[in-house]
């Protein structure tokens, strides 16, 4: 009887832990971390993602004393370098609503402030390399699943043509291609920084994602993917550059011979005879004039759609558009140049923090090079694609980007001679690892 009571007492005192929520550098946000992970994993169902984000916010509020970073950790991680432009972005967002041409309609867009909490929540709920790696795994696995779904849509349904492009699990093919682009960059980080023993797994994950991206017929995603693929190849396989060039030429020849619609899209990228290309120039014309009329705070969130017919160029193809197909132009027109400054400041600050972290850890041979490099490649690809598409306005894509912006601040600075968390690396199901 005494033995039974002793066992019951031990079981009562034992603390139940979810895996990967606590370590020496992670004080254990517990369920909040999993709410945060699930809100990233379910972007294919935005209502569900919003629900998990709400739970993460409530958890952070009720457990504020436990999850808030110490002053030392806040300073060491460089969080202020991201929070300053983030705060400017949010404040100007609110002012742009108050100064909008149509305040009631713009006020509806203030709900976007809740979506922006993905970034500060990362500071509170994501602590240390184990949790960052787990979230990278989540994003990559979700991207792979969505890629397989898109390939299935192309092969087994009526989706696939230019007028009926594959959307994956989303309502629009642009959102789908944006998610595929982000996921492919995270895998590329692992390709560049990974060991040779895990390269096969990395490529087996990357190839279906790239195939699905090609099938979307989305040219800005193609260009951005080509850019980061080239950077990744030069970083990892510089001596085999001839292989990359030969493969690209063979792929172009194959596309021209067996995929005429894809070849036509590829050839039209720089042609002003293409109606879509010319219309983007006309949108730029309209955006410049919108900014000229309201340079500081813009004409108001959501107002581009209302006022585009007034500002459009006389020769533009479309009389009505939802947005201006350029991230900076869209932000400048709707929310003013101060928002453009805040956005660029945020992106550049995150890139600098990621680059410094990569160099501090030993470059491409560092223990967390795949995390830093994956973040850097994503920032490059996302902003390059933003020249041709207003991708920041896609809530699903923006949600993943907000997490990735916070990544360099979620990784603690390693002491001299300190190694990365080998348990996290060993348990990595996708094959991420440090270079050796």
Buried (B, 14 or more C-beta within 10 A) or exposed (E): EEEEEEEEEEEEEEEEEEEBBBBEBBBBBBBBBBBBBBBBBBBBEBEBBBBBBBBBBEBBEEBEEBBBBEEEBBEEBBBEBBBBBBEBBBEBBBBBBEBBBBEEBBBEBEEBEEBBBBBBBBBBBBBBBBBBBBBBBBBBBBBBBBBBBBBBBBEEEEBBEEEEBBBBBBEEBBBBBBBBBBBBBBBBBBBBBBEEEBBEBBBEBBEBBBBBBBBBBBBBBBBBBEBBBBBBBEBBEEEEEEEBEEEBEEEEEEBBEEBEEBBBBBEBEEEEEBEBBBBBEBBBBBBBBBBEEBEBBBBBBBBBEBBBEEBBBEEBBEEEBEBBBBBBBBBBBBBBBBBBBBBBBBBBBBBBBBBBBBEEBBBBEBBBBBBBBBBBBBBBBBBBBBBBBBBBBBBBBBBBBBBBBBBBBBBBBBEEEEEBBEEBBEBBEBBBBBBE
